[in-house]
Amino acid sequence: MSEQTKIVIADDHPLFRGGLRQVIEAERSFTVVGEASDGETALGLICELIPDVAVLDINMPGLSGFEVIGEMHVRNLPCQTVILTMHNEEAIFAKAMSLGVRGYVLKDGAAHD
């Protein structure tokens, strides 16, 4: 049996986070190993659990998703990132791409995407 992709979800809305977890875990090859409601907790979980993927909201209390990604780079963490956001602006998308994110998903289409 192949190893599951380990994922940390960070979003400050608990209902959205829980729904996303259900959608992700419906796929057998994925498992959510941690959830965070703020950027500082997300960074701590990423450092501790070393997931394969971190799904990060941009706007969170404490550290933003972008700040978490910056800290991940500083700490050389081998985790891919996906931004999950309500922001559909080109400048924010460009910033995410410049930080090396692997995906940019708008919240209104997250369950489908």
Buried (B, 14 or more C-beta within 10 A) or exposed (E): EEEBBBBBBBBBEEEBBEBBBEBBEEEEEBBBBBBBBBBBBBBBBBEEBEBBBBBBBBEBEBBBBBBBBBBBEEEEBEBBBBBBBEBEEEEBBEBBEEBEBEEBBBBEEBEEE
